[in-house]
Amino acid sequence: MKKVLAIDLGASSGRGIIAHLDGGKISLKEIHRFQNNGVWAGGDFLWDVLHLLDEIKQAIVKANNDGGFDLIGIDTWGVDYGLLDKDGSLLTNPVHYRDARNAVGQKEAFDTMSAKEIYERTGIQILDFNTLYQLVYAKNHKNHVLENAKTFLFMPDLLNYFLTGVAKNEYTIASTSQMLEPHTKKWDFDLLKKFGINTDIFCDIIMPGKKLGELSDKVCEELKVKKADVIAVGSHDTASAVVSVPSDKKDFVYISCGTWSLFGTELDEPNITEEGYLSSYTNEGGCGGKIRFLTNIMGLWLIQESRRTYIKEGKDLSFADLEALARKSEPFKCFIDPDYPEFGKPGDIPKRIREYCEKTGQRAPETIGETVRCIYESLALKYKYSLINLEKITGKKFEKINIVGGGTKDPFLCAMTADACNICVDAGPVEATALGNIAMCLISAGEIKDIAEARKIIANSFPLKHYEPNHTADWDSAFERFKKILGK
């Protein structure tokens, strides 16, 4: 049996996991975990990509010392990228998608083409951090960097390049950029030329499940490891997470719940409509030729960043502490739109929540518990709002929501989701992204037939927690108030 080393990089942490298939079940062993935080440098918010590369190398060494491995797959968050010069050297540290410059790039892009025109052409949700707007900013304000760029690589592509020397752009991560033609799955060079972006820097697109290359001689010598195949998995973390959704239904709803909450379903073809545009639904590439039809919701970033603020204030509270305080607080006192732009920026989220509530005529939360409960309830209500839109756009009625990823460890939010949406929720697996990564490696190796079989194996390997809806009348009443906050 092939052993897989899955490198799963989220926007706040990373991990290396060893896995193999035995007796119809996938076994996992975490061998390395590390923090991944943006770094402020000279007013710019950047990713420390060389730190990430070093952590990946540590994971490789640990995996080798633990018995070795045959395959490696890397997945990361979307949209962000690095540029190489003609010698293959990194020109600058990749910019973090939460950097303020991206909003400037988006505004400048709309001077050339409207948001609706861009959506109709690409099918991608209009978000200011989309790669297209990052490149518009770079062209207008950092053109000296672009002029020296020979190769454009998304974050997982860049890390794969450092390990293999092979430069390619994987499809699922490229689809997050708002620079692909959604039906052909190829670069929309005509679109890029309208914005004056040099199309020579983009690489060939490789589909998920294909072998990208193998560990280079230099890497093997440096780390004292044997050759291993590097697989182009669903290298966007949500694409990998969706592979692991343990559903035997063709039509299912998932929430990939972590720093972001990705709420959606799978489609066979892009669905690009006026309703999709107005409801902020996106058509991102999936594994197995599918389209991930979803909307991006701010997610547990709101809790994570609030906790960082409390720690700075000397209140060293764990996530469990925050949940306990929220449970003790009175329900339905105030709500926020989790996707209000100011909440996406690093900083004092609790203060911004108070200001938002005052601005919208609500009583602002006064305690930590009230603030955290406001976040949880608002997320659950935004899920309900997104479910209603999804059913309207697709014309489908869904029977259950599958929550996968780190958010499954939060029973408070999972139960609230069932209550708010008045629908059953199955929560699990926790390591959804890593499992999807592993599944694509094993499919590439011929040990798993296809994604349908992978989902059956994953469902058989990891128990799910089931939540039934309760107190739905209270949530329906809260939803009417919530819609007014959204202006709907």
Beta strands, then each sheet from edge to edge (+ up, - down):
strand 1: 4-9
strand 2: 13-22
strand 3: 25-35
strand 4: 39-41
strand 5: 44-46
strand 6: 71-75
strand 7: 81-84
strand 8: 151-154
strand 9: 169-170
strand 10: 180-181
strand 11: 186-187
strand 12: 205-206
strand 13: 210-214
strand 14: 229-232
strand 15: 253-257
strand 16: 261-267
strand 17: 282-285
strand 18: 291-297
strand 19: 400-404
strand 20: 424-427
strand 21: 465-467
sheet 1: 3+ 2- 1+ 6+ 14+ 13-
sheet 2: 4+ 5-
sheet 3: 7+ 8-
sheet 4: 9+ 12+
sheet 5: 10+ 11-
sheet 6: 17+ 18- 16+ 15- 19- 20- 21+
end
